Amino acid sequence: MARYAPQVALRPGYLARWLRSRSLPDLGVPNLGPREATPPTFFGAYGQWIGTPPPTWSDLAWLREQWGGPFMVKGITRPDDARRAVDVGASAISVSNHGGNNLDSTPASIRCLPGVVDAVGDQIEVLLDGGIRRGSDVVKALALGARAVMIGRASLFGMAAGGECGVTNVLEILRQGVSETLLGLGHASIHELSPEDILVPAGFAIDQKV
Ligand SMILES: Cc1cc2nc3c(=O)[nH]c(=O)nc-3n(C[C@H](O)[C@H](O)[C@H](O)COP(=O)(O)O)c2cc1C
């Protein structure tokens, strides 16, 4: 298992640069600009994103055609949107409210998962992200029909605490937690999981008949 190694580093170069410039360094986002050009700054790109109208379903169909490879639409919470993602030719969707960051009071993605799986689970790979903090969270999502989960903040917590080693440690904790939960449930593999493995309180799953 990777060992957690706290990383404390003094970086006089950062201080010197800050003293010289009198402003915080801006991050660059090289993947958003042409290959050889100076990359847009993070805040520049963010401002442009905020000012750009959200993509339409026909934009996604166009993008799908341009790309030609595996194509996941992230941020699906409703069965009707899940069906549209199938229609534009996506190969996967992630049931997600983007970690609850974009719109207050959106339902947790795990509550949206069963309705989406019912609607399109046999036509497209359904993943889930949002709120995965321990192995048993992974198991709950898989039992409710997700093919896989993604994590956001858990990996960042690890990175803040211990850099690359901290992220590895988070993945190891999750992996270990999945194994322990499977053991507790009496299963040899995640492929044996089904909704019968968990108790879902009445009204928990959001079954929007749309
Ligand atoms: C710092 C940060 C930045 C994020 N930026 C984006 C983004 O630009 N686009 C996006 O779709 N989701 C973004 N997300 C949401 C994640 O992709 C993901 O949906 C979310 O973190 C999953 O929830 P979790 O953090 O509880 O695991 C961001 C999340 C964090 C923590």
The ligand as an ORCA input file, in Angstrom:
! r2SCAN-3c Opt
* xyz 0 1
  C     -12.702     21.996     -8.037
  C     -13.761     21.343     -8.879
  C     -13.919     21.778    -10.201
  C     -14.901     21.192    -10.991
  N     -15.055     21.623    -12.286
  C     -15.956     21.017    -13.079
  C     -16.100     21.396    -14.450
  O     -15.429     22.307    -14.937
  N     -17.001     20.733    -15.195
  C     -17.766     19.727    -14.675
  O     -18.574     19.121    -15.406
  N     -17.664     19.356    -13.400
  C     -16.777     19.970    -12.604
  N     -16.669     19.589    -11.287
  C     -17.550     18.533    -10.773
  C     -16.860     17.199    -10.918
  O     -16.593     16.893    -12.265
  C     -17.726     16.078    -10.338
  O     -19.003     16.045    -10.949
  C     -17.903     16.213     -8.848
  O     -16.724     16.689     -8.235
  C     -18.278     14.858     -8.289
  O     -18.647     14.984     -6.946
  P     -17.631     14.685     -5.730
  O     -16.699     15.842     -5.683
  O     -18.571     14.616     -4.568
  O     -16.927     13.382     -6.028
  C     -15.715     20.163    -10.477
  C     -15.524     19.729     -9.161
  C     -14.571     20.315     -8.351
  C     -14.417     19.835     -6.924
*
